[in-house]
């Protein structure tokens, strides 16, 4: 018997709440009407528990967070609407069952409590990603407990697998539940949005909604990770968990709007029970595809990025920095240059360390050492974990010798820049996403160095040869 009674995708725009929108919410009245429709439907289903998957609770890089106290409460005071508040009972039985199943499959979870979150300077509270969707559900139905889940920055496959565990936990506890994936789509539909406009925004929204309507989970996983990042969304990972819980499904789009530069999609889903092994088979296929993509990437990468990756694999296996391999090409032995090694995970930076001038006796050593530094010593990120090796993409930038330049000599797509003022020095690589003008390039470089951009600072420029995984 299927104890999961319903599956939904709901947005969470605070402006949809009348106490916040103060009339502007009428710009998205279709979204609000669709949320009310789902509220009425849930009241008819009368679930014991609402499982809320949100992006706006405490997000961890290596774990999925589940609220783990008897109660959880929150309000929208940060949006000047403290009167919009909720206090809900946690379904601890179902919460703990999900966490126990995750432990058996090596998917890391954390049970968040007030005491635990104090260590991270975070409040134990119900977030707006949960409150906004529940606002309209509560107008029609309040007799429920909640399982409050905040997705973590785990691999897409792990998130899908975790969704399967949610389904299994519901079955084992016999709790009647509905699952809500809370998430807005692209935040870059126009310049009115919170991020700068990107043409990828509407493309992402069209694709994800189409695949959700047709029930094509595999195509969702095949979406380009860099395009997903460029869209500036906050719902994709919530959706992945929902997919795992549903298995084979059909979707119905109830509403889609984006007048404020952010895409708001409202959908309901019907599980297709014709293939009970759909999720298991898809999970196996996803893992196989991931392995094949990794092999292809390694076979089609040049020696620069292969050396950087090999140095990371060696470090995890031996807990020390490797020596230069014997079969390394002469160009990496005889050449001397500054090198930056960058690690990206699903299009987002995961670590970057380098030197603008050579510091080692060979180019090979520069690559080996900077790869390790990028993985473990970049203060902006936690140390890389071994399981992330297959999830990251590596690039190696080999720098030309920096030369003095004026502002007129710069081009952020062609030249990197070094700014210096006294002992302060900041570097920015060329051809970086989002850096389109000389003024932007200099401003960021000065910011990195702690230099007042209004001061007179020295400028040097350099070129790079960029080596990217998957490109020979």
QUIWODA-V350435 format. One record per residue. N is the residue number from 1. RES is the residue in three letters. PHI is phi in radians with two decimals (none if undefined). OMEGA is omega in whole degrees, -180 to 180 (none if undefined). Layout:
# QUIWODA-V350435
n=[N:N]
res=[RES:RES]
phi=[PHI:PHI]
omega=[OMEGA:OMEGA]
This chain:
# QUIWODA-V350435
n=[1:2:3:4:5:6:7:8:9:10:11:12:13:14:15:16:17:18:19:20:21:22:23:24:25:26:27:28:29:30:31:32:33:34:35:36:37:38:39:40:41:42:43:44:45:46:47:48:49:50:51:52:53:54:55:56:57:58:59:60:61:62:63:64:65:66:67:68:69:70:71:72:73:74:75:76:77:78:79:80:81:82:83:84:85:86:87:88:89:90:91:92:93:94:95:96:97:98:99:100:101:102:103:104:105:106:107:108:109:110:111:112:113:114:115:116:117:118:119:120:121:122:123:124:125:126:127:128:129:130:131:132:133:134:135:136:137:138:139:140:141:142:143:144:145:146:147:148:149:150:151:152:153:154:155:156:157:158:159:160:161:162:163:164:165:166:167:168:169:170:171:172:173:174:175:176:177:178:179:180:181:182:183:184:185:186:187:188:189:190:191:192:193:194:195:196:197:198:199:200:201:202:203:204:205:206:207:208:209:210:211:212:213:214:215:216:217:218:219:220:221:222:223:224:225:226:227:228:229:230:231:232:233:234:235:236:237:238:239:240:241:242:243:244:245:246:247:248:249:250:251:252:253:254:255:256:257:258:259:260:261:262:263:264:265:266:267:268:269:270:271:272:273:274:275:276:277:278:279:280:281:282:283:284:285:286:287:288:289:290:291:292:293:294:295:296:297:298:299:300:301:302:303:304:305:306:307:308:309:310:311:312:313:314:315:316:317:318:319:320:321:322:323:324:325:326:327:328:329:330:331:332:333:334:335:336:337:338:339:340:341:342:343:344:345:346:347:348:349:350:351:352:353:354:355:356:357:358:359:360:361:362:363:364:365:366:367:368:369:370:371:372:373:374:375:376:377:378:379:380:381:382:383:384:385:386:387:388:389:390:391:392:393:394:395:396:397:398:399:400:401:402:403:404:405:406:407:408:409:410:411:412:413:414:415:416:417:418:419:420:421:422:423:424:425:426:427:428:429:430:431:432:433:434:435:436:437:438:439:440:441:442:443:444:445:446:447:448:449:450:451:452:453:454:455:456:457:458:459:460:461:462:463:464:465:466:467:468:469:470:471:472]
res=[UNK:UNK:UNK:UNK:UNK:UNK:UNK:UNK:UNK:UNK:UNK:UNK:UNK:UNK:UNK:UNK:UNK:UNK:UNK:UNK:UNK:UNK:UNK:UNK:UNK:UNK:UNK:UNK:UNK:UNK:UNK:UNK:UNK:UNK:UNK:UNK:UNK:UNK:UNK:UNK:UNK:UNK:UNK:UNK:UNK:UNK:UNK:UNK:UNK:UNK:UNK:UNK:UNK:UNK:UNK:UNK:UNK:UNK:UNK:UNK:UNK:UNK:UNK:UNK:UNK:UNK:UNK:UNK:UNK:UNK:UNK:UNK:UNK:UNK:UNK:UNK:UNK:UNK:UNK:UNK:UNK:UNK:UNK:UNK:UNK:UNK:UNK:UNK:UNK:UNK:UNK:UNK:UNK:UNK:UNK:UNK:UNK:UNK:UNK:UNK:UNK:UNK:UNK:UNK:UNK:UNK:UNK:UNK:UNK:UNK:UNK:UNK:UNK:UNK:UNK:UNK:UNK:UNK:UNK:UNK:UNK:UNK:UNK:UNK:UNK:UNK:UNK:UNK:UNK:UNK:UNK:UNK:UNK:UNK:UNK:UNK:UNK:UNK:UNK:UNK:UNK:UNK:UNK:UNK:UNK:UNK:UNK:UNK:UNK:UNK:UNK:UNK:UNK:UNK:UNK:UNK:UNK:UNK:UNK:UNK:UNK:UNK:UNK:UNK:UNK:UNK:UNK:UNK:UNK:UNK:UNK:UNK:UNK:UNK:UNK:UNK:UNK:UNK:UNK:UNK:UNK:UNK:UNK:UNK:UNK:UNK:UNK:UNK:UNK:UNK:UNK:UNK:UNK:UNK:UNK:UNK:UNK:UNK:UNK:UNK:UNK:UNK:UNK:UNK:UNK:UNK:UNK:UNK:UNK:UNK:UNK:UNK:UNK:UNK:UNK:UNK:UNK:UNK:UNK:UNK:UNK:UNK:UNK:UNK:UNK:UNK:UNK:UNK:UNK:UNK:UNK:UNK:UNK:UNK:UNK:UNK:UNK:UNK:UNK:UNK:UNK:UNK:UNK:UNK:UNK:UNK:UNK:UNK:UNK:UNK:UNK:UNK:UNK:UNK:UNK:UNK:UNK:UNK:UNK:UNK:UNK:UNK:UNK:UNK:UNK:UNK:UNK:UNK:UNK:UNK:UNK:UNK:UNK:UNK:UNK:UNK:UNK:UNK:UNK:UNK:UNK:UNK:UNK:UNK:UNK:UNK:UNK:UNK:UNK:UNK:UNK:UNK:UNK:UNK:UNK:UNK:UNK:UNK:UNK:UNK:UNK:UNK:UNK:UNK:UNK:UNK:UNK:UNK:UNK:UNK:UNK:UNK:UNK:UNK:UNK:UNK:UNK:UNK:UNK:UNK:UNK:UNK:UNK:UNK:UNK:UNK:UNK:UNK:UNK:UNK:UNK:UNK:UNK:UNK:UNK:UNK:UNK:UNK:UNK:UNK:UNK:UNK:UNK:UNK:UNK:UNK:UNK:UNK:UNK:UNK:UNK:UNK:UNK:UNK:UNK:UNK:UNK:UNK:UNK:UNK:UNK:UNK:UNK:UNK:UNK:UNK:UNK:UNK:UNK:UNK:UNK:UNK:UNK:UNK:UNK:UNK:UNK:UNK:UNK:UNK:UNK:UNK:UNK:UNK:UNK:UNK:UNK:UNK:UNK:UNK:UNK:UNK:UNK:UNK:UNK:UNK:UNK:UNK:UNK:UNK:UNK:UNK:UNK:UNK:UNK:UNK:UNK:UNK:UNK:UNK:UNK:UNK:UNK:UNK:UNK:UNK:UNK:UNK:UNK:UNK:UNK:UNK:UNK:UNK:UNK:UNK:UNK:UNK:UNK:UNK:UNK:UNK:UNK:UNK:UNK:UNK:UNK:UNK:UNK:UNK:UNK:UNK:UNK:UNK:UNK:UNK:UNK:UNK:UNK:UNK:UNK:UNK:UNK:UNK:UNK:UNK:UNK:UNK:UNK:UNK:UNK:UNK:UNK:UNK:UNK:UNK:UNK:UNK:UNK:UNK:UNK:UNK]
phi=[none:-1.52:-1.57:-1.53:-1.57:-2.89:-2.35:-2.52:-1.97:-2.28:-1.44:-2.43:-1.28:-0.97:-1.14:-1.25:-1.48:-0.94:-1.12:-1.81:-1.16:0.85:1.86:-1.18:-1.10:-1.16:-1.14:-2.16:-1.16:-1.15:-1.09:-1.12:-1.08:-1.16:-1.13:-1.15:-1.03:-1.19:-1.02:-1.12:-1.11:-1.14:-1.09:-1.27:-1.27:0.89:-1.26:-1.31:-2.42:-1.88:-1.65:-1.87:-1.83:-2.22:-1.61:-2.00:-1.51:-1.30:-1.64:-1.92:-1.27:-2.20:-2.72:-1.68:-1.72:-2.16:-1.09:-2.35:-2.14:-1.18:-2.29:-2.54:-2.46:-2.97:-2.58:-1.87:-1.10:-1.19:-1.92:1.09:-2.40:-1.11:-1.24:-1.50:-2.42:-2.49:-2.38:-2.19:-1.36:-1.51:-1.43:-1.20:-1.10:-1.23:-1.01:-1.23:-1.13:-1.07:-1.14:-1.17:-1.15:-1.12:-1.08:-1.20:-1.90:1.09:-1.68:-1.35:-2.19:-2.40:-1.50:-1.55:-2.26:-1.04:-1.12:-1.10:-1.25:-1.02:-1.15:-1.92:0.97:-2.09:-1.55:-1.47:-2.77:-1.40:-1.53:-1.22:-1.13:-1.75:-1.12:-1.09:-1.09:-1.22:-0.97:-1.46:-1.21:-1.16:-1.19:-2.13:-2.73:-2.30:-1.51:-2.59:-1.80:-2.25:-1.91:-1.87:-2.05:-1.94:-1.12:-1.88:-1.51:-1.48:-1.15:-1.03:-1.17:-1.11:-1.14:-1.09:-1.07:-1.09:-1.05:-1.08:-1.22:-1.05:-1.03:-1.14:-1.15:-1.06:-1.13:-1.26:-1.59:1.07:-1.46:-1.34:-2.48:-2.13:-2.05:-2.06:-1.61:-1.57:3.13:-1.54:-1.54:-1.03:-1.73:-2.22:-1.30:-2.77:-1.24:-1.32:-1.29:-1.25:-2.05:-1.15:-1.10:-2.47:-1.10:-1.20:-1.07:-1.19:-1.11:-1.05:-1.05:-1.06:-1.16:-1.13:-1.19:-1.12:-1.15:-1.23:-1.20:-1.53:1.23:-1.75:-1.11:-1.09:-1.15:-1.12:-1.23:-1.45:-1.09:-1.14:-1.14:-1.23:-1.12:-1.09:-1.11:-1.14:-1.19:1.16:-1.66:-2.37:-2.02:-1.06:-1.22:-1.07:-1.11:-1.05:-1.10:-1.08:-1.03:-1.10:-1.27:-1.46:1.30:-1.39:-2.69:-2.21:-2.03:-2.26:-1.41:-1.61:-2.93:-2.60:-2.51:-2.72:-1.24:-1.81:1.51:-2.17:-1.46:-2.00:-1.90:-2.10:-2.45:-2.11:-2.32:-2.07:-1.27:-1.71:-1.58:-1.22:-2.25:-1.22:-1.70:-0.99:-1.12:-1.10:-1.17:-1.16:-1.03:-1.11:-1.17:-1.10:-1.16:-1.16:-1.08:-1.10:-1.12:-1.14:-1.12:-1.16:-1.09:-1.08:-1.07:-1.20:-1.25:-1.98:-2.02:-1.43:-1.12:-1.13:-1.36:-1.13:-1.15:-1.09:-1.19:-1.05:-1.15:-1.25:-1.03:-1.07:-1.11:-1.14:-1.39:-2.10:1.01:-2.72:-1.36:-1.36:-1.40:-1.13:-1.04:-1.19:-1.62:-1.24:-1.09:-1.06:-1.09:-1.51:-1.69:-1.53:-1.52:-2.23:-2.92:-1.23:-2.43:-2.01:-1.95:-2.05:-2.01:-2.19:-2.20:0.94:1.52:-1.76:-1.05:-2.07:2.91:-2.73:-2.45:-2.96:-2.31:-1.48:-2.24:-1.11:-2.11:-2.02:-1.37:-2.43:-1.13:-1.05:-1.14:-1.00:-1.14:-1.05:-1.22:-1.26:-1.12:-1.14:-1.08:-1.10:-1.35:-2.17:-2.11:-1.26:-1.15:-1.38:-2.35:-1.26:-1.00:-1.09:-1.78:-1.02:-1.18:-1.46:-0.99:-1.38:-1.66:-1.65:-1.97:-2.00:-2.23:-2.16:-1.82:-1.75:-1.62:-1.33:-1.18:-1.12:-2.31:-1.04:-2.61:-1.89:-1.00:-1.15:-1.50:-1.60:-2.66:-1.10:-1.47:-1.87:-1.97:-1.43:-2.40:-2.15:-1.95:-2.52:-2.61:1.11:-1.57:-1.46:-2.58:-2.32:-2.19:-2.37:-1.24:-1.43:0.96:-1.71:-1.05:1.55:-1.87:-1.97:-2.23:-1.07:-1.11:-1.11:-1.06:-1.18:-1.08:-1.18:-1.09:-1.14:-1.06:-1.09:-1.54:1.30:-1.76:-1.21:-1.11:-1.43:-1.33:-1.48:-2.09:-1.44:-2.19:-2.24:-2.17:-2.67:-1.86:-2.29:-1.85:-1.71:-1.89:-2.10:-1.05:1.58:-2.18:-1.34]
omega=[179:-179:174:-169:-177:-178:-173:167:-178:175:-179:178:179:-179:177:180:-176:180:179:-178:179:178:180:180:179:176:178:-176:177:177:-180:179:179:178:177:178:179:176:178:-180:179:178:177:178:178:179:172:-172:169:177:-177:175:-172:174:-168:167:178:-178:178:-179:-171:-177:173:-175:174:179:-166:170:-178:-176:169:179:179:178:-179:-179:179:175:177:177:-178:-179:175:-175:-179:175:-171:173:175:171:-175:-180:-180:178:-178:177:178:-178:179:177:178:179:-179:-178:177:170:-172:174:175:175:-174:175:179:-179:-179:-176:174:179:-179:-178:177:177:171:-174:173:-174:-178:175:176:-174:-176:177:-178:179:-178:174:-177:176:-176:-174:-179:-173:-178:167:-176:163:-172:-175:171:-178:175:-179:177:178:179:180:178:179:177:179:179:175:176:180:175:178:-179:180:177:-180:-177:-179:-177:177:176:-171:165:-179:178:170:179:179:171:179:-173:174:-174:-179:179:179:176:-178:-178:178:178:-178:172:178:180:-177:-178:177:178:-177:180:-177:-175:180:178:-180:178:178:-177:178:-175:-178:-177:179:176:178:180:178:-177:-176:179:176:178:179:-178:-179:179:-179:173:-177:-173:-178:173:-180:-180:177:180:179:180:180:-176:-171:178:-171:168:-178:177:178:-180:-180:169:179:178:-175:-178:180:179:-179:178:179:177:-177:169:-174:177:179:176:-174:-177:-178:-178:-178:-175:-177:-180:-179:179:179:179:180:179:179:179:178:179:179:-180:179:180:179:179:-180:-179:-179:-176:178:179:-172:-177:-178:176:178:179:-180:-180:180:178:178:180:-178:179:-177:-172:179:174:-179:-176:173:178:177:-176:-174:-177:-180:-178:-177:179:177:-173:-176:178:-180:170:-176:170:174:-179:176:177:179:-178:177:-180:180:179:178:178:179:177:179:-178:173:-180:178:-180:-176:179:176:179:179:177:-178:-178:-176:-178:174:178:179:-180:-178:-169:-172:176:-173:-179:-173:173:-179:179:175:-175:-178:180:-174:-178:-177:-175:170:-175:170:179:178:176:-171:168:179:-179:178:-179:-176:173:180:-178:-178:-171:172:-172:178:-176:-173:165:-175:173:176:-180:178:-173:179:-179:-178:179:-177:174:180:178:172:178:180:177:178:-171:-177:178:-178:177:-179:-179:-180:-179:180:177:179:179:-177:-175:-179:174:-177:178:177:174:-179:179:-178:169:177:178:173:175:165:-174:178:-173:178:-179:179:-179:none]
